[in-house]
Amino acid sequence: GFIAGGNSLIMDSVFALLFLCVTVTYVICSPGPLEDVVIDRYDVPRVCPREVQTGDFVRYHYNGTFTDGKKFDSSHERGAPFSGQVGLGRLITGLDRGVQGMCVNERRKVTVPPHLAYGSVGAGDVIPPDTVLVFDVVLLDIWNSEDKVQTRTLSKPETCKRFVEATDFVRYHYNGTLLNGVPFDSSHSRNGTYDTYVGMGYLIKGMDEGLIGMCVGETRTIIIPPFLAYEEKGYGTVIPSQATLVFEVLLVDLFNPKDDIVVDVKEVPETCTRKTVVGDYIRYHYNGTFQDGSIFDTSYQRNSTYNTYIGMGYVIAGMDKALQGVCIGEKRRVVLPPHMAYGEKGTGGIIPGSAVLVFDIQVIDFHNPKDPIEVQVTHKPKECNLTSEVDDLIQYRYNCSLMDGTLLYSSDHYEKAPITTLGANKVIEGLDEGLRGMCVGERRVVIVPPHLGHGENGAKGVPSSAVLHFELELLDLQKGVPDGYMFVWLGDSPEPLFPAMDLNKDLAFTAFIHLQVAEGTGRLRPGMDADGIIKDMFNNQDRNRDGKIVPEELKLKVEEDFDKARHEEL
């Protein structure tokens, strides 16, 4: 080029002559009565944060022509803009003056008289002596050796609990442009963040410095002078030598390899009698987000809790730890660093590598596979002499809910309260056990773990592995008889039996059994038709099926019950 000795494309001898001429001209020539540089600022940006001053380094494109429009040089045609320092005699004097006060992206026409260009000597056979030169210049870059990294926050979350520090690992999106706005790279176009450690030499020095102090969700502009970027080498074909770089950065994620999980308890029930420990089985809802708030998963959308054992390696390490020590109904936010989540690889195209995960958790219930039922008596009558036990026929009222209060079933929804025989496998095991030992009028709350309820498969309207909350009231109690029996004596049977049965000598079997029940000396199986039971009893004893029972046919079945009392059945 013909604007500085160091960039000439002509022969070395011509370069030496030109440099001599420039130097001599700069020293001995003065404007005096001669004309000065003429500047036409025909295209000036609306915003001009910085103007060229003496000592600045500049990079610009130009076309050099004579006054008749004939071109003698062009950086555009060479595909390489000119770079140099202003005001130190390294440019021809006219251009040194002509670029003073320029803004990046400004276009100006600089007309340089001969004594501020190549004077009476000219430049070889390209520029004749005493020639006025016209340069059409567009400024691409400007920087100074005293420059520092400049940062400007464009947007920032209202709350920022943590800021980037050296040795942190960050994930961020960026758009990279040269100072004149020409883009050279963008993470957005690759649909992937740039992930790296800060302050450990993995980045250019200016970016290492520019990221310090950012918080997740913040967007800032970082302007990096060339000597803190790619310096003279540039980078491939996209970043020229000595280029100032402008990055618009959005910080997506931030953590440190030494981070542990962070737990923020949002809500705890007033009463919390038990907290989770290793080995418990838990059901919980969650919203899973990244640190920038974008959601990646939610159990609420599936309308199904996440169910797992705690501390046994069935979930990611951070969640295993975060689920310990929680109460039923508790809400907490847990932040998991990637080394306690899905690590550098991420998972399934949903969670990127090295992502910090944020879970908002609501604990629905938990239990231990060894748990028995829990019984809390809420009301007991003053007189409670007769209590329910296995084989008894009972009628009871109930409300069945999940531990979060969601009502599943209620006896109030039916015309008649349910009736069942205890120990007959008519209801779930935990409810059957919870109904035992009650007296009529008693009310109690019974907590049934899933292995004594509907198990892992659940039931209609009952989720898998759900702990059930029963509110029970015993309405009626009819003492029963052991399984396989139809009638038992509550004491010793009459001796001898047959004469006692032969009322009026006519074998009034039915009347005899009714009398035993009425006098409280015997008991029929409750919940069944009494006459039907007696008829079956008669048929069992009438072994020859002649419609009569004779002494030889009459036999008793004898067993010992749990109270060691003697039961006999016809």
Disulfide bonds with the S-S distance in Angstrom:
Cys48-Cys103 1.76
Cys160-Cys215 2.48
Cys272-Cys327 1.78
Cys384-Cys439 2.26
